[in-house]
Amino acid sequence: MRHPIGLETAAAASATHTTTATQPAAAPRQSAVTARILLVEDEPLTAQVFAMALRRDGMQVDVCGNGLHARQRVQERKPTAVILDMSLPFRSGAEVLRELRAAGHGDLPILIVSGSDRRDSDVTSAELWPGAWISKPIRPRDLIAVVREFLPDAR
């Protein structure tokens, strides 16, 4: 089943149903532990908008502009979740995802954000879980809602 805001979780990757969201703005997260998000996005305006929204929601955000440095940032910063663009310079989002999973980050939520259709990707549901495929365009408040679904205290 497809999520109402363009989200496709790995568990529901085979669904073809799409709806449009009209969700209210998400309330700020109250948590004893601040979420640390690694945002891997090469488009500066998109990175800025997403990072600003996540920070306003109380999350710590580290922005990485290419796939080459993403794995190193995960090792150094130990994020709570990764938001990963598929179209990146030097290494694709799919390559980064596979490198992170192979490096022992099997429990790290990775949220792929892409303008491409999920069905056109070679990323398997098993590789993506825990995580989700999020279709662009996505409103920042909807991105926050998806990120929250994958944070430890939301499980």
RABELRA-V263681 format. One record per pair of residues at least 24 apart in sequence whose ideal C-beta (glycine too) atoms are under 10 Angstrom apart, sorted by the first residue. I is the first residue (numbers start at 0). J is the second residue. D is the distance in whole Angstrom. If there is no record, write none. Layout:
I;J;D
I;J;D
This chain:
1;117;9
1;132;10
1;134;9
2;131;8
2;132;10
2;133;9
2;134;10
2;141;9
2;144;9
2;145;7
2;148;9
3;141;9
3;144;10
4;133;8
4;134;9
4;137;7
4;138;8
4;140;9
4;141;4
4;142;9
4;144;7
4;145;7
5;112;10
5;131;10
5;132;9
5;133;6
5;134;4
5;135;8
5;136;8
5;137;6
5;138;9
5;141;7
5;142;10
5;145;9
6;110;8
6;131;5
6;132;7
6;133;5
6;134;8
6;137;8
6;141;8
6;142;9
6;144;9
6;145;5
6;148;8
7;111;9
7;116;10
7;117;5
7;118;10
7;124;10
7;127;9
7;131;6
7;132;4
7;133;8
7;134;7
8;110;10
8;124;9
8;127;8
8;128;8
8;129;9
8;130;8
8;131;5
8;132;8
8;133;10
8;145;9
8;148;8
8;149;9
9;109;10
9;111;10
9;117;10
9;122;9
9;123;8
9;124;4
9;125;7
9;126;8
9;127;4
9;128;4
9;129;7
9;130;6
9;131;7
9;132;8
10;124;7
10;127;9
10;128;7
10;129;9
10;131;9
11;124;9
11;131;9
11;132;10
12;117;6
12;118;9
12;120;9
12;122;9
12;123;8
12;124;4
12;125;10
12;127;7
12;128;9
12;131;9
12;132;7
13;117;9
13;118;9
13;124;8
14;117;9
15;117;10
15;118;8
17;134;8
20;137;9
20;138;8
20;140;10
20;141;6
20;144;9
22;138;9
22;140;8
22;141;7
22;144;7
23;140;8
23;144;10
24;138;9
24;139;10
24;140;5
24;141;10
24;143;9
24;144;9
25;52;10
25;56;7
25;139;10
25;140;5
25;141;8
25;142;10
25;143;5
25;144;5
25;145;10
25;146;10
25;147;7
26;56;9
26;143;10
26;147;10
27;55;8
27;56;6
27;57;6
27;143;9
28;56;6
28;57;5
28;58;7
28;143;8
28;146;9
28;147;6
28;150;8
28;152;9
28;153;9
29;57;8
29;152;10
30;57;7
30;58;9
30;147;10
30;150;8
30;151;9
30;152;6
30;153;9
31;152;8
32;79;8
32;150;9
32;151;8
32;152;7
33;57;6
33;58;7
33;59;5
33;79;8
34;58;4
34;59;7
34;60;9
34;78;8
34;79;4
34;80;7
34;146;7
34;147;8
34;149;9
34;150;5
34;151;8
34;152;9
34;153;10
35;59;5
35;60;8
35;61;7
35;76;6
35;77;7
35;78;5
35;79;5
35;80;8
35;81;10
36;60;5
36;61;7
36;62;9
36;76;10
36;78;6
36;79;7
36;80;6
36;81;7
36;82;6
36;108;10
36;110;9
36;146;7
36;150;9
37;61;5
37;62;8
37;63;6
37;69;7
37;72;6
37;73;6
37;75;10
37;76;6
37;77;9
37;78;4
37;79;9
37;80;8
37;81;5
37;82;7
37;83;8
37;99;10
37;107;9
37;109;9
38;62;5
38;63;7
38;64;10
38;69;10
38;72;10
38;78;9
38;80;10
38;81;8
38;82;5
38;83;8
38;84;9
38;110;10
38;112;9
38;142;10
38;146;10
39;63;5
39;64;8
39;65;8
39;66;7
39;68;8
39;69;5
39;70;10
39;72;8
39;73;9
39;81;7
39;82;7
39;83;5
39;84;6
39;85;10
39;87;7
39;90;10
39;92;7
39;95;7
39;109;9
39;111;10
39;112;9
40;64;7
40;65;10
40;82;7
40;83;8
40;84;5
40;86;10
40;87;8
40;92;10
40;112;7
41;65;6
41;66;8
41;84;6
41;86;7
41;87;5
41;88;6
41;89;9
42;84;7
42;86;9
42;87;10
42;135;10
45;84;8
45;112;8
45;135;8
45;136;9
45;137;10
45;139;10
46;82;10
46;84;9
48;138;10
48;139;6
48;142;9
49;82;7
49;84;10
49;112;8
49;137;9
49;139;6
49;142;6
49;143;9
49;146;10
50;82;9
50;139;10
51;139;8
52;138;9
52;139;3
52;140;7
52;141;10
52;142;7
52;143;6
52;146;10
53;80;10
53;82;8
53;139;8
53;142;8
53;143;6
53;146;7
55;139;9
55;140;10
55;143;9
56;139;9
56;140;9
56;142;10
56;143;5
56;144;10
56;146;8
56;147;8
57;143;10
58;143;8
58;146;7
58;147;9
58;150;9
63;87;9
63;95;10
64;88;8
64;89;10
65;89;5
65;90;7
65;95;9
66;90;3
66;91;6
66;92;7
66;93;9
66;94;6
66;95;5
66;96;10
66;98;9
67;94;10
67;95;9
68;95;10
69;94;9
69;95;5
69;96;9
69;98;8
69;99;8
70;94;10
70;95;7
70;98;5
70;99;6
70;101;10
70;102;6
70;104;9
73;98;9
73;99;6
73;102;8
73;104;6
73;107;7
73;109;10
74;99;10
74;102;8
74;103;10
74;104;9
77;104;10
77;107;9
78;104;10
78;107;7
78;108;9
78;109;10
79;107;8
79;108;8
79;146;9
79;149;8
79;150;6
79;151;7
79;152;10
80;107;7
80;108;4
80;109;7
80;110;7
80;129;9
80;130;8
80;145;10
80;146;6
80;147;10
80;148;10
80;149;5
80;150;7
80;151;9
81;107;6
81;108;7
81;109;5
81;110;7
81;111;9
81;130;8
81;149;10
82;108;9
82;109;8
82;110;5
82;111;8
82;112;6
82;130;10
82;133;8
82;142;7
82;145;9
82;146;7
83;109;6
83;110;7
83;111;5
83;112;7
83;113;9
83;130;9
83;133;10
84;111;8
84;112;6
84;113;7
84;114;9
84;135;9
85;111;6
85;112;7
85;113;4
85;114;8
85;115;6
85;120;7
85;122;8
85;132;9
85;135;9
86;112;10
86;113;7
86;114;8
86;115;8
91;120;10
91;121;10
91;122;10
92;120;9
92;122;8
93;120;7
93;121;6
93;122;5
93;123;10
93;126;8
93;127;10
96;122;6
96;123;10
96;126;6
96;127;7
96;130;8
97;121;10
97;122;8
97;123;10
97;126;6
99;126;10
100;125;9
100;126;6
100;127;9
100;128;10
100;130;10
101;126;10
105;129;8
106;151;10
107;149;9
108;145;10
108;146;8
108;148;9
108;149;4
108;150;8
108;151;9
108;154;9
109;149;9
110;142;8
110;145;6
110;146;7
110;148;9
110;149;7
112;136;10
112;137;7
112;142;8
112;145;9
129;154;9
